[in-house]
Amino acid sequence: MPVFHQSTRAPDPRLEHLLRRSVLVAGVLVLCVPLARGDSVWFGSIPLWLLGMPLVSWWSLHRFRLPRPPRAATGMSRRRGRTVQARRYGGNREAGRLARAA
């Protein structure tokens, strides 16, 4: 299985600025202009193309990183020790007797 390494390089600031501005303008258009909330025969859902696609490209510019919640909010404030998984014992003796009797 291939191992993917994430680069620590920052994205191009000009492209990030362009995407941030297009998301802002598209959000204002979708909120204020009723025609921008509709759909088109050729393009389909207009808010998808105005707002959704720039948001996805902005997210992919940052290499699909999701924001991490604080550790206290996830309930994992301390690490658990390494424990051994429970093991099954040889079997149920009662079930063996019933199977032989039938």
N, C-alpha and C positions, 0 to 999 in steps of 0.2 A: 504494500500500500504506500503511495507516495506521501511524503511529508511536505507540507506547505509552510513556508516561513513568511511571516508578515514583515513587510518593510517598515522601517520607522520613519521613512521620509514623509514630510508634510506635503499635502496636495498643493497644486499650483494655486496661489492666492487669487490670481485673476479669474480663473475658472470658478473658484469657490465664491468669489464676489458676484460673478454673473449668475450663478445658480441661486444664490441667496436672494438676489434682487428679483429674479424671475419668479421665485416662489412667493415673494412678498407681493409683487404686482398681480400674479395670478390669484392669490388669496383675496385681494381687494376686488378683483374683477368678479370672482365667483360669489362673493358676498353682496356686491352692490348691483351687478347687472343680471337681471333675470334670464336673459338669453344665454349667458355663460353657464347656467346651471342645467341647460337642456342637453339634447343629443342631436347628432347630425346623421344623415343617411350615409355620408362618406366616411366620417371619422368615428362615429359612435358617441360615447359619452364625452362631452366637452370638458367637464371638470377633471376627467382622467388625464386628458392631454394638457390641460392648462396647469393643473396643480399636482396630480399624481406622478406623472413622468418626471418633471423636474425634481420632485422630492426623492424619487427612487434614484435618480442619477446623482443627486447630492449625497445620498446615503452611500452609493457605490463609490463615490469619489473618496470617501473615508474608509474604503475597503470593508464595508458591511459590518463595522463595529457597532455593537449595541451598547447603550449606556449601562453601566453596572449599578445595581442598587446598593445602598450602604449595607455593610455586613450586619448591623443591628436589625435592619428591617427584614432580612431574610431569615433570621433566627439561627444563623450559623456564626455566632459570635466567638465560639471556641471550637477547636477541632476535637473530634472524638478520638479516643485511642484505638489502636488497631485491635479488633476483636476477632475471635474465631467464629466462623459460621456454625450454626447448630447442625448436628449430624443426626441422621435417623438411626435408630437401633435395628437389630436384626429382623424384626417383623412382629406382627401381632399373633400371639399364640392361640388366641381364641378363634381368629379367622381361619387358621390352619385346621383346627379341630372340626369346625363346622363344614369346611370344604370336603374333608375326608368322609364325614358322616353322610353327606348328601349323595 
